[in-house]
Amino acid sequence: MNWSESISRAIEYIENNLTNDISIEDIANHLYISSFYFQKGFSIVCGYGVGEYIRNRKLSLAAYELLNTDNKIIDIALKYGYDSPDSFTKAFTRFHGSTPTSVRKGGKIKEFAPLKINITLKGGYTMEYKIEEKEAFKVIGLKNSFKYETANQEIPKMWKKFFIKNAFSKIKPKYAINIDNNMKGSEFDYIIGDDYNQTSKIPKDFEIVEIPKFTWVIFSCTGPASIKMQEINEKIFKEWLPSRNEYEIAAGYNIEIYSNPDDYKNGTDDEKYYCEIWIPIKKK
């Protein structure tokens, strides 16, 4: 199954279970893929996190019921997974800009329609990559755990703290590594690090992490890092993975490698800046 089929099936599964207590792991298990890459791929392809999409669909349907039925507000709240009127009112008001009571009296609502995935695979797209087997290696760096739902907001804060604490003087940020060993659940580890040198002293709060031996598909990115990496990630999930039926993702690792960490400190907007994205793969 390719990624467009997987995401379409995920949306269908979500739509059929919006009044049930469904988790991201439930959806990934239904698709027989890992939560780690399902969440990453869903966000890139759809533009929303899985949890955000489910929440928005539930609040959209709840508003429809408020306008078109006489069901009690508390019953609607419970139906869509809110265990108290207060929590429902807060979430509803944040999304629609109006309280449930005001909507029932004729207030405006926002409609959030179910996504329909239509990915067209185009021949001739340009992606530079190579496939290499690499032995296990160790990195040293700062590590944090993040929830998938808030990672996009929290990871930039981690980078900011990294520079504020002058961690740059202790290690060069050659790697940014996502790790979800179980490829399940709602959290993953994120490391800002460099190659481990066993002769060097380990700075306080730094950790040593071993990356296992894998066969990696290594994508080249040339240009402003923040822009090119986003473009390449989109192509990986929208074009490369769907068109490569002989491979599947092997483990919950995703690595970004910066060619010159000193450039990262000074800015990576150069049109000639080089970086890479590594994903572990295996033959199906």
C-alpha positions as CSV (number, residue, x, y, z in Angstrom):
1,M,0.0,0.0,0.0
2,N,1.4,3.4,-0.9
3,W,1.1,6.5,1.2
4,S,-1.8,8.1,-0.6
5,E,-3.8,4.9,0.0
6,S,-2.7,4.8,3.6
7,I,-3.8,8.3,4.4
8,S,-7.1,7.9,2.6
9,R,-7.8,4.7,4.6
10,A,-6.8,6.6,7.8
11,I,-9.3,9.4,7.1
12,E,-12.0,6.8,6.3
13,Y,-11.2,5.0,9.6
14,I,-11.3,8.4,11.5
15,E,-14.7,9.3,10.0
16,N,-16.2,6.0,11.0
17,N,-15.0,6.3,14.6
18,L,-15.4,10.0,15.5
19,T,-17.8,9.2,18.3
20,N,-15.4,6.6,19.7
21,D,-12.3,7.0,21.8
22,I,-9.7,6.4,19.0
23,S,-6.0,6.9,19.4
24,I,-3.2,7.5,16.9
25,E,-1.9,4.1,17.6
26,D,-5.3,2.5,16.8
27,I,-5.3,4.2,13.4
28,A,-1.7,3.2,12.7
29,N,-2.4,-0.4,13.7
30,H,-5.4,-0.5,11.4
31,L,-3.1,0.5,8.5
32,Y,-0.3,-1.9,9.6
33,I,2.2,1.0,9.7
34,S,4.2,2.6,12.5
35,S,2.7,5.5,14.5
36,F,6.0,7.3,14.1
37,Y,6.0,7.6,10.3
38,F,2.2,7.6,10.0
39,Q,2.0,10.8,12.1
40,K,4.9,12.4,10.2
41,G,3.5,11.5,6.8
42,F,-0.1,12.5,7.7
43,S,1.1,16.0,8.8
44,I,3.2,16.5,5.7
45,V,0.6,15.3,3.2
46,C,-2.5,16.8,4.9
47,G,-1.1,19.9,6.6
48,Y,-2.6,18.9,10.0
49,G,-1.4,16.8,12.9
50,V,-3.6,13.6,13.3
51,G,-4.9,14.7,16.7
52,E,-5.7,18.2,15.5
53,Y,-7.6,16.8,12.5
54,I,-9.7,14.5,14.7
55,R,-10.4,17.3,17.2
56,N,-11.5,19.7,14.4
57,R,-13.7,17.1,12.8
58,K,-15.4,16.3,16.2
59,L,-16.0,20.0,16.9
60,S,-17.4,20.6,13.5
61,L,-19.9,17.7,13.8
62,A,-20.8,18.9,17.3
63,A,-21.7,22.3,16.0
64,Y,-23.8,20.8,13.3
65,E,-25.8,18.8,16.0
66,L,-26.2,22.0,18.0
67,L,-27.8,23.7,15.1
68,N,-29.9,20.8,13.8
69,T,-31.0,18.8,16.8
70,D,-32.5,19.4,20.2
71,N,-29.9,17.2,21.9
72,K,-28.6,18.6,25.2
73,I,-25.2,20.3,25.1
74,I,-23.9,17.9,27.7
75,D,-25.0,14.9,25.7
76,I,-23.3,16.3,22.6
77,A,-20.1,17.0,24.6
78,L,-20.0,13.4,25.9
79,K,-20.8,12.0,22.4
80,Y,-17.6,13.6,21.0
81,G,-15.3,12.7,23.9
82,Y,-15.5,15.6,26.3
83,D,-16.1,14.5,29.9
84,S,-17.4,17.9,31.2
85,P,-19.4,20.9,29.9
86,D,-16.5,23.2,30.8
87,S,-13.8,21.3,28.7
88,F,-16.3,21.1,25.8
89,T,-17.1,24.8,26.0
90,K,-13.5,25.8,26.0
91,A,-12.5,23.7,23.1
92,F,-15.6,24.6,21.1
93,T,-15.2,28.3,21.7
94,R,-11.5,28.2,20.8
95,F,-12.3,26.5,17.5
96,H,-15.6,28.2,16.4
97,G,-15.2,31.6,18.1
98,S,-18.6,31.2,19.8
99,T,-19.9,29.3,22.8
100,P,-22.2,26.3,22.3
101,T,-25.0,28.2,23.9
102,S,-24.6,31.2,21.5
103,V,-24.4,28.8,18.5
104,R,-27.6,27.1,19.5
105,K,-29.2,30.5,19.5
106,G,-28.1,31.1,15.9
107,G,-24.4,32.0,16.2
108,K,-21.9,31.4,13.4
109,I,-19.8,28.2,13.2
110,K,-16.8,27.0,11.3
111,E,-17.1,23.9,9.1
112,F,-14.2,21.6,9.0
113,A,-14.9,19.1,6.2
114,P,-13.3,15.7,5.9
115,L,-10.1,15.6,3.8
116,K,-10.1,13.9,0.5
117,I,-6.7,12.9,-0.6
118,N,-5.8,13.1,-4.3
119,I,-2.1,12.7,-4.8
120,T,-0.9,12.7,-8.4
121,L,2.4,11.1,-8.9
122,K,4.3,13.0,-11.6
123,G,7.2,11.5,-13.5
124,G,10.5,13.4,-13.9
125,Y,10.5,15.0,-10.4
126,T,14.0,15.8,-9.2
127,M,15.3,14.2,-6.1
128,E,18.9,13.4,-5.4
129,Y,19.4,10.4,-3.2
130,K,21.5,7.3,-2.6
131,I,21.0,4.1,-0.6
132,E,23.8,3.0,1.7
133,E,24.2,0.5,4.5
134,K,26.0,2.1,7.5
135,E,27.4,0.6,10.6
136,A,26.1,1.6,14.0
137,F,27.5,4.9,15.2
138,K,27.3,7.1,18.4
139,V,26.3,10.7,18.8
140,I,26.5,13.0,21.7
141,G,24.0,15.7,22.3
142,L,21.1,17.3,24.1
143,K,18.0,15.1,24.2
144,N,14.4,16.0,24.9
145,S,11.1,14.1,24.6
146,F,8.2,15.8,22.7
147,K,4.6,15.0,22.0
148,Y,3.8,14.7,18.3
149,E,1.0,17.2,18.6
150,T,3.1,20.0,20.0
151,A,6.6,19.2,18.5
152,N,6.4,21.7,15.7
153,Q,6.1,24.5,18.3
154,E,8.5,23.0,21.0
155,I,11.5,21.9,18.9
156,P,12.3,25.5,17.7
157,K,12.3,26.5,21.4
158,M,14.8,23.7,22.1
159,W,17.1,25.0,19.4
160,K,16.9,28.5,20.8
161,K,17.8,27.3,24.3
162,F,20.7,25.3,22.8
163,F,22.2,28.5,21.5
164,I,21.3,30.6,24.6
165,K,23.1,28.1,26.8
166,N,26.1,28.3,24.5
167,A,25.9,24.6,23.9
168,F,27.4,25.4,20.5
169,S,30.8,25.8,22.2
170,K,30.6,22.3,23.6
171,I,29.4,20.4,20.5
172,K,28.7,21.2,16.9
173,P,25.0,20.6,15.9
174,K,25.7,18.2,13.1
175,Y,22.6,16.1,13.7
176,A,19.0,16.6,14.4
177,I,17.6,13.1,15.2
178,N,14.0,11.9,15.8
179,I,13.8,8.6,17.6
180,D,10.7,6.5,18.4
181,N,12.1,3.1,19.1
182,N,8.7,1.5,19.7
183,M,7.1,3.5,16.8
184,K,4.0,3.7,18.9
185,G,2.3,6.1,21.2
186,S,2.3,9.9,21.3
187,E,5.9,10.9,22.0
188,F,9.4,10.7,20.5
189,D,12.9,11.7,21.5
190,Y,14.7,14.5,19.7
191,I,18.5,15.0,19.8
192,I,20.7,17.9,18.8
193,G,24.1,16.3,18.5
194,D,27.5,15.6,17.0
195,D,29.6,12.5,16.4
196,Y,30.8,11.0,19.8
197,N,34.5,11.1,20.5
198,Q,35.3,8.8,23.3
199,T,38.4,10.8,24.2
200,S,36.4,13.9,24.8
201,K,34.8,14.9,28.1
202,I,31.0,14.5,28.2
203,P,29.5,17.9,29.1
204,K,26.8,18.2,31.8
205,D,23.3,17.3,30.6
206,F,24.6,15.7,27.4
207,E,23.8,12.1,26.5
208,I,25.4,9.5,24.3
209,V,23.0,7.7,22.0
210,E,23.8,4.8,19.6
211,I,22.2,4.8,16.2
212,P,21.9,1.1,15.0
213,K,23.2,-0.3,11.8
214,F,20.7,0.2,9.0
215,T,20.3,0.6,5.3
216,W,19.5,4.3,4.8
217,V,18.0,6.2,1.9
218,I,19.9,9.5,2.0
219,F,18.3,12.5,0.4
220,S,20.4,15.5,-0.6
221,C,19.2,19.1,0.0
222,T,20.9,22.1,-1.5
223,G,19.6,25.5,-0.7
224,P,18.2,27.4,2.3
225,A,17.9,24.6,4.9
226,S,14.5,25.6,6.4
227,I,12.9,25.7,3.0
228,K,14.7,22.8,1.2
229,M,14.2,20.3,4.0
230,Q,10.5,21.0,4.1
231,E,10.4,20.6,0.3
232,I,12.3,17.3,0.4
233,N,10.2,15.9,3.3
234,E,7.1,16.6,1.2
235,K,8.5,14.9,-1.8
236,I,9.6,11.9,0.3
237,F,6.0,11.3,1.5
238,K,4.1,12.5,-1.5
239,E,6.3,11.2,-4.3
240,W,9.2,9.0,-3.4
241,L,7.6,6.6,-0.9
242,P,4.4,6.1,-2.9
243,S,6.4,5.3,-6.0
244,R,8.8,2.9,-4.4
245,N,6.8,-0.2,-3.6
246,E,9.9,-2.3,-3.1
247,Y,10.8,-0.5,0.1
248,E,9.3,0.2,3.4
249,I,10.5,2.2,6.4
250,A,12.6,0.0,8.7
251,A,12.5,1.8,12.1
252,G,11.5,4.9,13.9
253,Y,14.5,7.1,13.0
254,N,14.7,10.3,11.0
255,I,18.0,12.1,10.8
256,E,18.8,15.6,9.5
257,I,22.5,16.2,8.9
258,Y,24.1,19.6,8.4
259,S,27.2,19.8,6.3
260,N,28.8,22.7,8.3
261,P,27.5,23.2,11.8
262,D,29.2,26.6,12.0
263,D,27.0,27.7,9.1
264,Y,24.0,26.7,11.2
265,K,25.0,29.1,13.9
266,N,25.5,31.9,11.4
267,G,22.5,31.2,9.3
268,T,21.6,28.5,6.7
269,D,19.9,30.6,4.1
270,D,22.7,30.3,1.5
271,E,21.5,29.0,-1.8
272,K,24.5,26.6,-1.8
273,Y,24.0,25.3,1.7
274,Y,24.1,21.5,1.8
275,C,22.3,19.1,4.2
276,E,20.8,15.6,4.2
277,I,17.7,13.7,5.4
278,W,18.3,10.0,6.3
279,I,15.5,7.4,6.6
280,P,16.1,3.7,7.4
281,I,14.5,1.4,4.9
282,K,14.3,-2.3,4.1
283,K,13.1,-4.5,1.3
284,K,9.5,-5.6,1.6
